[in-house]
Amino acid sequence: MPRKKLNVLNQSDQPWFKDGLSFTCTQCGNCCTGGPGYVWVSDEEVDRLAEHFGLSREETIRKHVRMIQGRMSLKEKRDQRGEYPCVFLTDLGDGKRGCAIYKVRPLQCRTWPFWDGNLDTPGGWKRAGKTCPGLNTGRHFSLEQIIALRDAEDWPDRTVTPTSPNGQKAMSDD
């Protein structure tokens, strides 16, 4: 007897965000704090940090990186609210927060909010939006831009970076 194909699964080749998504950084800093977490950094990113600070690689690791099961992550420090912000999260005043290493921030930071966990399902995106007021607002990212950011292996092209609305810097690189 020939096998029949049962069409019970969605066979769409396009992800749920095929029409794109909107995001503009509000500089709330929520993506840089919360429960203890990890901002994974590569060897090349540590070297970029070292150059930025004018430190040796070893000194940069000692001051700014923690080792977790053989991998490197930026350090966090528990604050008065009981959260664990990245050590580079700074208060800009007027309720805004920013990154002290914005020019050399790691790929993980550059590609927020277009991470697998946020893009897997509409529910994942909605969950991320509970703490990120910039989701579903402002700049529209096409499917192609989202995929390029999600799959990036090194710093994405500046015109695609989520924190640079309309290709502009979200914060001064100076």
C-alpha positions in Angstrom: 0.0 0.0 0.0 1.5 3.4 -1.0 2.3 5.8 1.8 0.2 9.0 2.1 1.6 12.3 3.2 -0.3 13.7 6.1 -0.3 17.5 6.0 -0.4 18.1 9.7 2.7 20.3 10.0 3.1 23.8 8.7 5.3 23.4 5.6 6.0 27.1 5.2 9.6 27.9 4.2 9.3 31.3 5.7 9.7 32.1 9.4 7.0 33.8 11.3 8.8 37.1 10.9 8.9 36.9 7.1 7.4 40.4 6.8 10.2 41.8 9.1 10.2 43.2 12.6 10.6 46.6 14.1 13.1 47.6 16.8 14.7 50.9 17.9 16.9 51.0 21.0 15.5 53.3 23.7 18.7 53.1 25.8 16.8 51.6 28.7 19.7 49.3 29.4 17.4 46.4 30.2 19.1 44.1 27.7 22.4 44.7 29.7 21.1 43.7 33.1 18.7 41.5 35.0 19.4 38.0 36.4 23.0 36.7 36.2 23.8 36.0 32.6 26.5 35.8 30.1 27.9 38.1 27.4 30.1 35.7 25.5 33.2 37.2 24.0 35.6 35.7 21.4 39.4 36.0 21.4 39.2 38.7 18.7 36.7 40.7 20.8 39.0 40.5 23.8 41.8 41.8 21.6 39.5 44.7 20.4 38.7 45.5 24.1 42.4 45.4 24.9 43.2 47.8 22.1 40.3 50.1 23.1 41.6 50.3 26.7 45.3 50.4 25.8 45.8 47.3 27.9 47.5 44.0 27.3 45.3 41.1 26.5 46.1 39.5 29.8 45.2 42.7 31.8 41.9 43.0 29.8 40.9 39.5 30.7 41.9 40.0 34.4 39.9 43.2 34.7 36.9 42.7 32.4 36.4 39.0 31.7 35.3 35.9 33.7 36.0 32.4 32.6 33.0 30.0 32.6 33.8 26.4 31.7 36.6 27.4 29.4 34.6 30.2 27.7 35.0 34.0 28.2 32.1 36.3 29.3 32.2 40.0 30.3 32.0 40.5 34.0 28.8 41.6 35.8 28.5 43.2 39.2 25.4 43.0 41.4 23.8 46.4 41.9 21.6 47.9 44.7 18.5 46.6 42.9 19.8 43.0 43.1 20.3 42.9 39.3 23.5 41.9 37.5 24.4 44.6 35.0 27.3 44.3 32.6 30.2 46.2 34.1 30.1 48.5 31.1 26.5 49.6 31.5 26.6 53.3 32.4 24.0 55.8 33.6 23.5 58.5 31.0 21.0 60.5 33.0 17.3 61.1 32.3 16.5 57.4 32.7 18.8 56.4 29.9 21.7 53.9 30.1 24.4 53.2 27.6 27.5 51.2 26.9 30.9 52.4 27.9 32.5 50.2 25.2 29.9 51.0 22.5 32.5 51.2 19.7 33.9 47.7 20.6 30.8 46.1 22.1 30.7 42.3 21.5 28.7 40.7 18.7 26.2 39.4 21.2 25.3 43.0 22.1 25.4 44.2 18.5 22.8 41.8 17.4 20.2 42.2 20.1 17.2 41.6 19.9 17.7 39.3 16.9 18.8 36.2 18.8 17.5 32.7 18.2 15.6 32.6 21.5 13.7 35.7 20.6 13.1 34.7 17.0 12.1 31.0 17.5 8.4 31.8 18.0 6.2 34.9 18.2 6.0 34.1 21.9 9.7 34.4 22.3 9.6 37.8 20.7 6.7 38.8 22.9 8.6 37.7 26.0 11.6 39.8 25.0 9.3 42.7 24.6 8.2 42.6 28.2 11.6 44.0 29.2 12.6 45.7 26.0 10.4 48.8 25.2 12.1 49.1 21.8 10.6 46.0 20.3 7.9 46.5 17.8 8.7 50.2 17.5 10.7 52.4 15.2 13.0 51.1 12.6 11.8 48.2 10.4 14.2 45.3 9.7 13.6 43.1 6.7 13.7 39.3 6.8 17.1 39.5 5.1 18.5 42.0 7.7 17.2 39.9 10.6 18.7 36.7 9.3 22.0 38.5 8.7 22.1 39.7 12.3 20.9 36.4 13.7 23.5 34.5 11.9 26.4 37.0 12.2 29.8 35.6 13.1 31.5 38.9 13.3 30.4 42.5 13.6 27.6 43.2 11.2 27.7 46.0 8.7 27.0 49.2 10.5 24.0 50.0 8.3 22.3 46.8 9.6 23.1 47.1 13.3 19.9 47.1 15.3 21.1 49.9 17.7 21.8 52.2 14.8 18.4 53.5 13.5 18.4 54.4 9.8 22.1 53.5 9.6 23.0 56.2 12.2 24.9 55.6 15.4 22.6 55.1 18.4 25.2 56.5 20.7 28.3 58.5 20.0 31.3 56.5 19.0 33.5 59.3 20.1 
